[in-house]
């Protein structure tokens, strides 16, 4: 989401245009048969000027535009998935014509909002890329070609206050679209609670495979649990899971294989949501139901510390038990 | 490089600094304004100020040599007067001491040497950040090139350089 107001965004984006007078002075410095200073010194000055406009708030703004663009894609994608769920809801409505019609209307709205989201994301991408390429990137076009690009008769046509106003307006519109998408999904989840998944689409979660191989990597001092989907420990799900990012089904059955060849004399300790240790696996295979998962930590079978809770990331309430 | 070319370049440079200064805190941060100023100043010092200063030094040495020559000639004349004792015929030689060729030009040469140092010191402040009174310590001073006082100074200096004795 953008933390800047429209006027703040405009102030940032107008700087390359307002800087034109300064750039013209620099060009005067290096122009003529006997320039006041050299081309390379002028380029150094121009770099200083561009460094100024692309630092501070501009960095934050472009970072936020990147996030806005990603979030619009993500929420539009989630809205797309919601169309399936609304279809399922229509199936549940059966012959209730008014309910079916209401759901069809919901479907149309969701589809339109999804479309608007993708279009807004495209606009954000277009403006972000163009402005970065021209002014705010590492080696922008107008910095490298200031001698010809700024005085060009086309400059004032390509970049002027009216153009910036349009860009700001479209960014503001994209921000509002995202807010609408979020509030609409909140409403849909509240309205069709049993059908629409209550999962946040941001920081997407993964289902834990029913048969996994877990190895404590590195060593006993700083073990890191990596989850693999094959016995040869080749295909990994990874080891750095965010909080509530692995899903297990409450009634599902999971086979856990633990490998301690790298962090020798260790065991895997599985703890449920009540902080009860339900099992320790040491170089063996065991099967558990989903309700047993909340946290995994590494335990040393000899020596201290016994529980290496601080040294890995899987033991950070990574599991969400889904009914 | 003559004075007109020199002063034109210094004014273009000063105009740029004034533009930068105008945008300070509006468009540019103070550090950017100072950094850009220093980049320009460093090169103006070596590429504009220093070459003209070298020419001025040459002029100064010529004036100084001429001064010494005339000063020596006057001393010789006085020595001659003292050596000969009082002789009414030497009054004519005394008159020679009172001509433009000696006394007046001596003073003019000394004055011109002093003025050249003054003028070059003024312009050095614009681009040499090591000068104790460097304008880079207060960029507002660059605005003075738009003042009447600067205009008068430039007019006087232009006349001065065109009337040099060397």
Interface residues (C-beta under 8 A of the other chain):
Chain A: X15 X18 X19 X21 X22 X25 X26 X28 X29 X34 X36 X37 X38 X41 X44 X45 X48 X49 X51 X52 X53 X56
Chain B: X5 X9 X12 X13 X15 X16 X19 X20 X23 X26 X27 X28 X29 X32 X35 X36 X39 X40 X42 X43 X44 X47 X48
